[in-house]
Amino acid sequence: IGEKIECVNTSLQDIPKEYNSFFSLILCNPPYKKINGGEHNPSDHIAVCRHEIAITLDEIVEIAAKKLRNGGRFCICQRIERLADVICAMRANGIEPVRLQFVTSGQSEKPYLFLAEGKKGVKPQLKVEENIKNLELCKQNNCCYILINDRYDVDIEINRPETFSVVP
């Protein structure tokens, strides 16, 4: 797998310029809450994953826009109360929201998360998909990762603020 993937351990703010306009896909599961949004976990490594301590949503989208090639896709999972923030940040950075899907839990039909896909440098064309239950989402993600890894495009996945993976 070493020749297929390169992991770089650095803050997103420090990703080298050589990766500008390089990626066709960036996947992101960012911190869900603003820095002042609720109680912080006493463990720093958990708090930084839940709150915008190390990086903000606006910074993530700005970096994604720089690193995506034209027509490249930015996919993000976020809490429902951040929907306007995500769409505004995407558009402010030249990433047009093209697909939106709301995620419900097994016990409620009320969405608590959303999945958004944006494309760099395209015209408005937003499509809203049917809601998906989180159990179905897990099944689909397994397929999604297989499809991504079988392609020859270059992808980036942001799992934590300090790590990204390059998949040729």
N, C-alpha and C positions, 0 to 999 in steps of 0.2 A: 504494500500500500504506500510505501515511502516515495515511490516514483510517481504516484497518482495524486498525492496530497502533500501540501506543505503547510505546516502550522506555524504561525508567527505569534509569539507572545509579546504583545505591546498594547499600549492604550490605543483606542481607535483614533484619537487625536494625533498619534504619532505614526500612523500607517504611511510608509514612504510614498513620495510623489510618483515613483515609478509605477504605482498601481492606479494612477489617475486614468480615467476612461478605459479601464482594463476589464471590468467585470460585466457579465451579462445578467447575473442574478445576485442579489443580496437578500438574505433571509435574516430577520431580526426579531428577537424576543427581548425587548428592552425593559429597563426598570419601568414598572407600571405607574408609580406615584411620583409627583413632584416632591422636591426636597422637603417642603413644609406640609406634605399631605399625609397626615396621620402619624401614629407612633412608629418610631424606628426600632428595629430589632437590635438588641444589645450586641449581637455578634456583627462585627464590621463586614465580614464577607457575605452575610445574608442581607444586611441593610443596603449595601451597595447594589445588590441585584434587584431590590424592591423599590428603592428610591433613587431619584436623580442626584446622586452624590458625586459620582465620578464623571458623569456625562449626562447631558440633557437630551430630551427628545429632539429639540431643534438642532443640536449638534450632530446627533446620529443621522438625521435626514440630510443635513448639509454635507456631511462626510460621504454618505451614500451617493448623493448627486455628483460629487467630484469623482468618485471611484467607478461609477457606472459608465459604460459606453452608451452612445446614443441608441435608444430603443431598449436599453437594459431594464430589467425589472427589479423593483424594490418591494419586498413582501414583509409585512409586519403583523404581529399579534399584539393586541393592546386591550386594556379595559375599556368598556363602553363609554365611560365618562370622558375619555380622552379622544373620542372620534373627531371632534372639531379641531383639536390640536394637531392630530395626525394629518388630516386633509389640508389644513392651512399650511403646515410645515412642508408638506410635499409640494404643493403648488408654489409656495414661495421659493422653492429650490429647483423648479423646472421638472418636477416629477408629477405626472398627471395621474390621479387615481382612476384606475380602469376597472377594478373589481372589488366588491365589498361583500363580505359574508358575516352574518351574526352567529354567535355561538351560544347555545343554551345548555343548561345542565340537565341531567337526567330527571330532576325533580320539578323543573320550572320551564315554562315556555318563554320567560322573559330573558332576553340576551344579557350576558354579563361580560362577554368578550367579543371582539370582532377581528376578522382577518381582512387586511387590505392589501391590494396589489397596485402598484403604480408603475408607470413606464416613463422613462426619461425622454423628453423631447417629442411627445405625441400630442395630438389634438384631444379635447375632451370626449370621452366615450365611456362613462361610468356604467357598469352593469352591476346590479344588486342580485346576488344569488339567494337561493332559499336558505333559511336558517339551518344550521347543522347542530346536532347534539354532540357533546364532547366525546362520547364513546365512538361515534362515527368518525369524528375528526382524527382520533388516534389511528383508526384503520386506514384512513386516507393518507395520513402523513407517512406511514410505512411505504405506501405506493409512491408517494411524491419523492421521497428520498431515493428510491430505486431509479425512478425516471431521471432525476437530476444527475445521479452518478453515472448513468449510462450515456449521457450526452457528452458532446465534445466541447461545449461552451465552458467558459471559466466562471465559476460561481464562488460566492463568499457567504459564509454563514457566521453571524454574530450571535454567540450564545451568552457571553458574559462581557462586561465592558472591557476586559483586558485581553481578550483572545479573539482571533479570527482565523478562519481556515480558508486556504486557497485550494480549489478543486479544479484542476485542468480537465 
